[in-house]
Amino acid sequence: MNGQYEEMRTKIGILENERSLYNDNILRLEMKVEELQNSSKRSIVEFRNIPQKEKETAADLMSLVSSVGKVVNVEIPSTEVRDIYRGPGKPDMNKALL
């Protein structure tokens, strides 16, 4: 009986150590995800109230962004744009251009 008790205590100790390591790893991963989310937000530019056309392509959206850049005297080369799309929005309303 005493041997079984010691064996159970040893197993519980091992499991507690593993749990502690897993919790540390989870915290580290959560911090990394938050860091990645924050860094991706820094590179987002949002344009609002730009009329939406039917069946817009990424090339159409890039053309719009380039036009806006010209108006404000900022050159926006397409090589500097990683992704371009319309964000979510209400039906029949202009959706934000991201």
C-alpha positions, 0 to 999 in steps of 0.5 A: 500500500505504501509503495503504491502511494509513493508511486502515485505521488511520483506520477502526480509530481511528474504530471504537475511539472509537465502541466507547468511546462505546458502553461509556460509554453501556452503563455509564450505562444499567446504573447507571440500571437499578440505580437504578430497581430499587433505588427500586422495591424501596423501595416494596414491602411484603410480607405473608406467611402470609396465607391464599390464597383461590381466584380472588382479585382485586386488590380482595380483596387490597386488602381484606386489606391494609386489614384488616392496616392497621387491625389495626396502626393504619395507614390504607392507602388504595387510592389509595396502592397502585400494584399488588397481587398474590401473589408466586411460591411453592410450590404448596399454600403461601400465597404472599407478598402484594406 
